[in-house]
Amino acid sequence: MDKFKEKLKGLTMQPEDWTKLHSLTDEDTYRKVVNEYQNRERLSLPKCGQVFRVCRYYDPSNERCFCKDYCKAQRKI
């Protein structure tokens, strides 16, 4: 688990890392780690500054933008 701490902290886990982590931990611990990682990953996404939120990348449940390219409405928080 220690060898994955930096990757988990930096949000840089790869599919093969998840496979190895899953084999080293029990189901409850793995589920907790995945949920925490996904939450931090979601919070790291930029906020959308578009006035009426008319954007196909906008997620209204958490006001985050999922656009991978440059978008003038994005703003980092």
GIGI-V137365 format. One record per pair of residues at least 4 apart in sequence whose ideal C-beta (glycine too) atoms are under 8 Angstrom apart, sorted by sequence separation. I is the first residue (numbers start at 1). J is the second residue. D is the distance in Angstrom with one decimal. If there is no record, write none. Layout:
i:I j:J d:D
i:I j:J d:D
This chain:
i:1 j:5 d:7.3
i:4 j:8 d:5.5
i:5 j:9 d:6.0
i:6 j:10 d:5.9
i:13 j:17 d:4.7
i:14 j:18 d:7.5
i:15 j:19 d:6.6
i:16 j:20 d:6.5
i:17 j:21 d:6.1
i:18 j:22 d:6.1
i:19 j:23 d:6.7
i:20 j:24 d:6.4
i:21 j:25 d:6.1
i:25 j:29 d:4.3
i:26 j:30 d:6.9
i:27 j:31 d:6.1
i:28 j:32 d:6.4
i:29 j:33 d:6.3
i:30 j:34 d:6.3
i:31 j:35 d:6.3
i:32 j:36 d:6.3
i:33 j:37 d:6.1
i:34 j:38 d:6.2
i:35 j:39 d:6.3
i:36 j:40 d:6.4
i:37 j:41 d:6.1
i:38 j:42 d:6.2
i:39 j:43 d:6.4
i:40 j:44 d:6.3
i:41 j:45 d:7.5
i:50 j:54 d:6.7
i:54 j:58 d:7.9
i:59 j:63 d:7.3
i:67 j:71 d:4.6
i:70 j:74 d:7.7
i:7 j:12 d:4.9
i:8 j:13 d:6.4
i:13 j:18 d:5.9
i:25 j:30 d:4.7
i:48 j:53 d:6.3
i:50 j:55 d:5.4
i:53 j:58 d:5.0
i:58 j:63 d:7.8
i:59 j:64 d:5.0
i:6 j:12 d:8.0
i:7 j:13 d:5.0
i:58 j:64 d:7.8
i:59 j:65 d:7.5
i:65 j:71 d:6.4
i:7 j:14 d:7.9
i:48 j:55 d:6.4
i:53 j:60 d:6.5
i:58 j:65 d:5.9
i:59 j:66 d:6.2
i:67 j:74 d:6.7
i:13 j:21 d:7.8
i:22 j:30 d:5.2
i:25 j:33 d:7.2
i:50 j:58 d:6.8
i:57 j:65 d:5.3
i:58 j:66 d:7.8
i:65 j:73 d:7.3
i:4 j:13 d:7.3
i:21 j:30 d:6.7
i:48 j:57 d:7.8
i:57 j:66 d:4.7
i:65 j:74 d:5.2
i:7 j:17 d:5.9
i:48 j:58 d:4.8
i:53 j:63 d:8.0
i:55 j:65 d:7.2
i:57 j:67 d:4.0
i:21 j:33 d:6.9
i:55 j:67 d:7.6
i:4 j:17 d:6.3
i:57 j:71 d:7.2
i:48 j:63 d:6.1
i:4 j:20 d:7.9
i:18 j:34 d:7.8
i:47 j:63 d:5.8
i:48 j:64 d:6.9
i:55 j:71 d:7.8
i:4 j:21 d:5.5
i:47 j:64 d:6.4
i:48 j:65 d:4.3
i:46 j:64 d:7.1
i:47 j:65 d:6.9
i:55 j:73 d:6.7
i:45 j:64 d:4.2
i:46 j:65 d:5.2
i:1 j:21 d:7.4
i:42 j:62 d:6.4
i:45 j:65 d:6.3
i:45 j:66 d:6.6
i:42 j:64 d:6.4
i:1 j:24 d:6.5
i:50 j:73 d:4.0
i:1 j:25 d:6.8
i:13 j:37 d:6.7
i:49 j:73 d:4.9
i:8 j:33 d:6.9
i:48 j:73 d:5.7
i:49 j:74 d:6.8
i:11 j:37 d:7.2
i:48 j:74 d:6.6
i:49 j:75 d:4.7
i:47 j:74 d:7.4
i:48 j:75 d:7.9
i:46 j:74 d:4.2
i:47 j:75 d:5.5
i:8 j:37 d:6.1
i:11 j:40 d:6.5
i:46 j:75 d:6.2
i:47 j:76 d:7.5
i:11 j:41 d:5.5
i:46 j:76 d:5.2
i:47 j:77 d:4.9
i:46 j:77 d:7.4
i:11 j:44 d:6.3
